[in-house]
Amino acid sequence: MRSRIIACPYCYSGLPWNGQIKDVKCPNCGHVIPISKMASSLVHLFCAPSIGGQRWAYEFLRFLCEHGWGNAVYIGRHDWVLAGCPIDLEDICRIIESGNQIELTGISRLLSQQSIPSFIAHEGRKKIGLAAISRLKRGEPDYLLRERIYYILRNFPIKEGEKILEQLKRDYPNIDGDEETPTGSALKEALMKCKRSK
């Protein structure tokens, strides 16, 4: 089988790949590249419109191509992989509710674009906001994870977020409550947007 090159989504180094659909450990950074998950997710996205007329799949694939893999790379081209290769709104919400630092970073960058698929921008607004609030209500101890969630709430604000954000501002006055820190700045923006939401 002809040798190919695959890029590690964690350290961005290229490495030889034999084309087999199985996960590969990057020799440079040690992270596992989830080739199996990428392959199954891409097959789903490509096939869904023709099988079930799922418009969201077409929209999401076009969004990834135009904003992630096209000439104008507005997002890190591996953010979709880092986020766990989500293929629908339920995947996105699950990552927000239980994802690790890398997954949350990837999904927050995907959701921070000026142009995002309508099934996310409209139908998903409330669900994504509620998923973010659910994560914060469980008492997320890591301030970097909270910061990523604040960015998500800034872009998907809902009125229900106002109370929990005010509480976190009081619970962590030296980080989340300090607007001079990145986390405090992100919380301030999210809180302002949630207050203005209907």
Contacts in CASP RR format, 6 or more apart in sequence:
PFRMAT RR
TARGET T0000
AUTHOR 0000-0000-0000
METHOD contacts of the structure
MODEL  1
MRSRIIACPYCYSGLPWNGQIKDVKCPNCGHVIPISKMASSLVHLFCAPS
IGGQRWAYEFLRFLCEHGWGNAVYIGRHDWVLAGCPIDLEDICRIIESGN
QIELTGISRLLSQQSIPSFIAHEGRKKIGLAAISRLKRGEPDYLLRERIY
YILRNFPIKEGEKILEQLKRDYPNIDGDEETPTGSALKEALMKCKRSK
1 18 0 8 1.000
1 19 0 8 1.000
1 20 0 8 1.000
3 16 0 8 1.000
3 17 0 8 1.000
3 18 0 8 1.000
4 16 0 8 1.000
4 17 0 8 1.000
4 18 0 8 1.000
4 19 0 8 1.000
5 14 0 8 1.000
5 15 0 8 1.000
5 16 0 8 1.000
5 17 0 8 1.000
6 14 0 8 1.000
6 15 0 8 1.000
6 17 0 8 1.000
6 24 0 8 1.000
6 33 0 8 1.000
6 35 0 8 1.000
7 13 0 8 1.000
7 14 0 8 1.000
7 15 0 8 1.000
7 78 0 8 1.000
8 14 0 8 1.000
8 15 0 8 1.000
8 26 0 8 1.000
8 28 0 8 1.000
8 29 0 8 1.000
8 31 0 8 1.000
8 33 0 8 1.000
9 31 0 8 1.000
9 33 0 8 1.000
9 78 0 8 1.000
9 81 0 8 1.000
9 82 0 8 1.000
10 26 0 8 1.000
10 29 0 8 1.000
10 30 0 8 1.000
10 31 0 8 1.000
10 33 0 8 1.000
10 78 0 8 1.000
10 82 0 8 1.000
10 102 0 8 1.000
11 26 0 8 1.000
11 28 0 8 1.000
11 29 0 8 1.000
11 31 0 8 1.000
12 78 0 8 1.000
13 26 0 8 1.000
13 28 0 8 1.000
13 29 0 8 1.000
15 24 0 8 1.000
15 26 0 8 1.000
15 27 0 8 1.000
15 28 0 8 1.000
17 24 0 8 1.000
17 35 0 8 1.000
21 35 0 8 1.000
21 36 0 8 1.000
21 39 0 8 1.000
22 35 0 8 1.000
22 36 0 8 1.000
23 32 0 8 1.000
23 33 0 8 1.000
23 34 0 8 1.000
23 35 0 8 1.000
23 36 0 8 1.000
23 37 0 8 1.000
24 32 0 8 1.000
24 33 0 8 1.000
24 35 0 8 1.000
25 31 0 8 1.000
25 32 0 8 1.000
25 33 0 8 1.000
26 32 0 8 1.000
26 33 0 8 1.000
33 81 0 8 1.000
34 81 0 8 1.000
34 84 0 8 1.000
34 85 0 8 1.000
37 84 0 8 1.000
37 85 0 8 1.000
38 81 0 8 1.000
38 85 0 8 1.000
40 85 0 8 1.000
41 85 0 8 1.000
41 86 0 8 1.000
41 87 0 8 1.000
42 85 0 8 1.000
44 57 0 8 1.000
44 87 0 8 1.000
45 57 0 8 1.000
45 60 0 8 1.000
45 61 0 8 1.000
45 64 0 8 1.000
45 87 0 8 1.000
46 61 0 8 1.000
47 57 0 8 1.000
48 54 0 8 1.000
48 56 0 8 1.000
48 57 0 8 1.000
48 58 0 8 1.000
48 87 0 8 1.000
49 55 0 8 1.000
49 57 0 8 1.000
49 58 0 8 1.000
55 119 0 8 1.000
56 88 0 8 1.000
56 89 0 8 1.000
56 117 0 8 1.000
56 119 0 8 1.000
57 87 0 8 1.000
57 88 0 8 1.000
59 117 0 8 1.000
59 118 0 8 1.000
59 119 0 8 1.000
60 87 0 8 1.000
60 88 0 8 1.000
60 117 0 8 1.000
60 119 0 8 1.000
60 120 0 8 1.000
62 117 0 8 1.000
63 113 0 8 1.000
63 115 0 8 1.000
63 116 0 8 1.000
63 117 0 8 1.000
64 80 0 8 1.000
66 72 0 8 1.000
67 73 0 8 1.000
67 74 0 8 1.000
67 75 0 8 1.000
67 113 0 8 1.000
67 115 0 8 1.000
68 74 0 8 1.000
68 75 0 8 1.000
68 76 0 8 1.000
68 77 0 8 1.000
68 79 0 8 1.000
68 80 0 8 1.000
69 77 0 8 1.000
74 113 0 8 1.000
74 114 0 8 1.000
75 109 0 8 1.000
75 110 0 8 1.000
75 113 0 8 1.000
76 109 0 8 1.000
79 105 0 8 1.000
79 106 0 8 1.000
79 107 0 8 1.000
79 109 0 8 1.000
79 110 0 8 1.000
80 86 0 8 1.000
80 106 0 8 1.000
80 110 0 8 1.000
82 102 0 8 1.000
82 103 0 8 1.000
82 105 0 8 1.000
82 106 0 8 1.000
83 92 0 8 1.000
83 95 0 8 1.000
83 103 0 8 1.000
83 106 0 8 1.000
83 107 0 8 1.000
83 110 0 8 1.000
84 91 0 8 1.000
84 95 0 8 1.000
84 103 0 8 1.000
85 91 0 8 1.000
86 92 0 8 1.000
86 95 0 8 1.000
86 107 0 8 1.000
89 119 0 8 1.000
89 120 0 8 1.000
89 123 0 8 1.000
89 124 0 8 1.000
89 127 0 8 1.000
89 128 0 8 1.000
92 107 0 8 1.000
92 111 0 8 1.000
92 120 0 8 1.000
92 128 0 8 1.000
92 131 0 8 1.000
93 127 0 8 1.000
93 128 0 8 1.000
93 130 0 8 1.000
93 131 0 8 1.000
94 131 0 8 1.000
95 103 0 8 1.000
95 104 0 8 1.000
95 107 0 8 1.000
96 104 0 8 1.000
96 107 0 8 1.000
96 128 0 8 1.000
96 129 0 8 1.000
96 131 0 8 1.000
96 132 0 8 1.000
96 135 0 8 1.000
96 149 0 8 1.000
96 152 0 8 1.000
97 131 0 8 1.000
97 134 0 8 1.000
97 135 0 8 1.000
98 135 0 8 1.000
101 142 0 8 1.000
101 144 0 8 1.000
101 145 0 8 1.000
101 148 0 8 1.000
104 145 0 8 1.000
104 148 0 8 1.000
104 149 0 8 1.000
104 152 0 8 1.000
105 148 0 8 1.000
107 152 0 8 1.000
108 148 0 8 1.000
108 149 0 8 1.000
108 151 0 8 1.000
108 152 0 8 1.000
110 116 0 8 1.000
111 120 0 8 1.000
111 128 0 8 1.000
111 152 0 8 1.000
111 155 0 8 1.000
111 156 0 8 1.000
112 151 0 8 1.000
112 155 0 8 1.000
120 128 0 8 1.000
124 156 0 8 1.000
125 156 0 8 1.000
125 158 0 8 1.000
126 158 0 8 1.000
128 152 0 8 1.000
128 156 0 8 1.000
129 152 0 8 1.000
129 153 0 8 1.000
129 156 0 8 1.000
129 157 0 8 1.000
129 158 0 8 1.000
129 160 0 8 1.000
129 161 0 8 1.000
130 158 0 8 1.000
130 160 0 8 1.000
132 149 0 8 1.000
132 152 0 8 1.000
132 153 0 8 1.000
132 156 0 8 1.000
133 153 0 8 1.000
133 158 0 8 1.000
133 160 0 8 1.000
133 161 0 8 1.000
133 164 0 8 1.000
135 149 0 8 1.000
136 146 0 8 1.000
136 149 0 8 1.000
136 164 0 8 1.000
136 165 0 8 1.000
136 168 0 8 1.000
137 164 0 8 1.000
140 146 0 8 1.000
140 149 0 8 1.000
143 172 0 8 1.000
143 175 0 8 1.000
143 176 0 8 1.000
143 183 0 8 1.000
144 183 0 8 1.000
146 168 0 8 1.000
146 172 0 8 1.000
146 176 0 8 1.000
146 183 0 8 1.000
146 187 0 8 1.000
147 182 0 8 1.000
147 183 0 8 1.000
147 184 0 8 1.000
147 186 0 8 1.000
147 187 0 8 1.000
150 165 0 8 1.000
150 183 0 8 1.000
150 184 0 8 1.000
150 186 0 8 1.000
150 187 0 8 1.000
150 189 0 8 1.000
150 190 0 8 1.000
151 186 0 8 1.000
151 190 0 8 1.000
153 161 0 8 1.000
153 165 0 8 1.000
153 190 0 8 1.000
153 193 0 8 1.000
153 194 0 8 1.000
154 186 0 8 1.000
154 189 0 8 1.000
154 190 0 8 1.000
154 193 0 8 1.000
157 190 0 8 1.000
157 193 0 8 1.000
157 194 0 8 1.000
157 196 0 8 1.000
157 197 0 8 1.000
158 194 0 8 1.000
158 197 0 8 1.000
159 194 0 8 1.000
159 197 0 8 1.000
159 198 0 8 1.000
160 194 0 8 1.000
161 190 0 8 1.000
161 194 0 8 1.000
162 191 0 8 1.000
162 194 0 8 1.000
162 195 0 8 1.000
165 187 0 8 1.000
165 190 0 8 1.000
165 191 0 8 1.000
165 194 0 8 1.000
166 191 0 8 1.000
168 176 0 8 1.000
168 187 0 8 1.000
169 176 0 8 1.000
169 177 0 8 1.000
169 184 0 8 1.000
169 187 0 8 1.000
169 191 0 8 1.000
170 177 0 8 1.000
172 183 0 8 1.000
175 181 0 8 1.000
175 183 0 8 1.000
175 184 0 8 1.000
176 183 0 8 1.000
176 184 0 8 1.000
176 187 0 8 1.000
177 184 0 8 1.000
177 187 0 8 1.000
178 184 0 8 1.000
179 185 0 8 1.000
179 188 0 8 1.000
END
